[in-house]
C-alpha cells in the first residue's frame, strides 16, 4: 500500500474536487460525510483495488496491518493519509471485526482531517489581569482550506453557529487550598465570510467581579475551553456539521494591588517574600514565574524548606502551595530536591518546562 502525502497538500486538492463533485451529486451541496468520502484524499487506492475486492479479499492479518498503518499515519499527524489507507483497506473487504476497527479509525481520521485542514477553533485571552475586571475572551474559527469559510444566517427555527465557552476558575490561596468552579458561557458566531488564512470570531465577556466575596489571598487561574457547534457553516460549497473543540487559553488574575510589580521580576520578589516572611508575595511571585524558570525555583524553594529552620507556619504553608503550583502536581511539595533538579535539567535540555 503506498504511503500518501501530507495533509496540507491533500487539503488543497480536496475542496475544489469536492465542489466539482457537488454538481454531479443528487443534492445541491455536500455534507461533511460526503466531503470526506470523496476527493483524492479518500479515494487514493492502488490501481485495481475495487476489482480486487471481488476476487482477493483481505485476510485478518492484512486487515490488522492496514489498521496499524492507518493508526501510525494518524499518530504522525497525517489524517489525510490515514483516510486514504483505511479506504484502500476497506475496498478489499477484510473480516468483519477488522473492518469495524478500520471504520472506527476512519471516524477519528475524518475529525482530525477537518480540524487540521479545513478549519480550527480556538480561544484567546489576556495572559494576566486584575481579579474583578471583565475578561475579554475571543473565540475564532480560522479557515485552513483554500475555499471561503462562510457562516450564513440560519433559517427560521434553526439554531445559529454557537460557541459554548467552558470556563474553569481555580483560586489558589496561601493556606494551600484550591477552590475550583466550572461554568459555561454561550454566544453565537456572527454570520460572515473568512477567506483562506483568515478567521471568523466573537468576543465573549467573562465577569470576574461576581467573585468579589471569594477573593483568595493568592491568585486565580481562568482556563477557557469548550466547543463550537456549526450551523449553516460551509467551506466553499461543502457543508460542515462536525463540532470543533476549542484550543484552550488561560488568564491568571490577581486580587492584590501591586501585582504588576511582582510580575515584572518574580524571582526577586520570591526571594523578598521569603526574606520578609510575606506568604502572599511568595505565592504570587511563584505564580508569575515563566515556565522555563519554575523547576529551578522549585528546586531552590524545596531545598530551603527542608534545610532551614524557624519558618513561620503561614510562610511554610504558602511555600508548599507554591511548590504544588510550580510542579503542576498536588504532591509536588513532597518532592525532594533531587527530583526538582532532574526536572530542571530536563527543562534545560529540552528548552521547555513542565507544569501548569
Secondary structure, 3 states (H helix, E strand, C coil): CCCCCCHHHHHHHHHHHHHHHHCCCCCCCECHHHHHHCHHHHHCCCCCHHHHHHHCCCCHHHHHHHHHHHHHHHHCCCHHHHHHHHHHHHCCCCCHHHHHHHHHHHHHHHHHHHHHHHEEEEEECCCEEECCCEEEEEEEEEECCCCCEEECCCCCCCCCCEEEEEEEEEEEECCCCEEEEEEEEEEECCCEEECCCCEEEEEEEEECHHHHHHCCCEEEEEEEEEEEECCCEEECCEEECCCEECECEEEEEECCCCHHHHHHCHHHHHHHHHHHCCHHHHHHHHHHCCHHHHHHHHHHHHHHHHHCCCCCHHHHHHHHHHHHHHHCCCCHHHCCHHHHHHHHHHHHHHCCCCCC
